[in-house]
């Protein structure tokens, strides 16, 4: 009986040491993964307060995202695949109305309300758009034009004076009216200082 209790005690000690080692390893891997994602760069539609250009695309780290959105609840994250809204959108309790593209010719969009933080996955939907301030969602399907152009969108930031974005050639999403935007982007990329 004495041998059995010594063996049991040893087994319990070895099991506890193994469990603590495993927990320490998991904590190390978890914090390393957290640090890797904290520095990742994300883009948001930053509200400018300017009716002519209500949003600009800016980059923040994943660690800064929550703080940034808390300080400015009128920002939208992430930047939708079709770009930031070209007209100011109404944000009500952290939610906005968007036009979700359907495959129907007779009802091409459903008007739905989603969170500004994450857009409930709709930021990656090609064809989703924002309602116009006057008429709501479009009543005809959007004409898809795959011709894109990369430009340098001028920001008001001294640290990051340009954001490189790819937009539709058709209409240039209004960027042809932005006097400081560089269309097209230079072969070497956007400048790091304004001229």
C-alpha angles and dihedrals in degrees: 000000000000091000090051094053092047089050091048092050091050091049091050092049093048090047092050092049090049092048093049091048091050092049091049091050092049091050091050093049092044094052092045090053090047091053091050093054095041090070096045114121118237130181126228135181101247115205109236100187088231114123092206093053106017097173137031127192112243134173124234132170119254088247090057096044099086093045092046094050091045091052094046111028091178091070119101124221130228109020104247116245088249092052136253120319114276092210128046113270126212113245115200118184091336094310133110135190118242136177108245111206116235129189092243120113092202097045104023096170138038115205107228136168120232139169116274087222105074096348086237089272096306093112088080096048111110107223099024110125142171122264117253116247091242108037111020117223122001116264095211128057116265117254105241114222115183093194106113134177131199115226139173107245111206114233130192091241119111090200094051107020094172136036117202109227135169116223140165116285087217103089093342088242087275094299091122085073093056105095096204098045115109112225115219108016113247117258090249093053133257120326118258093217133040117247 
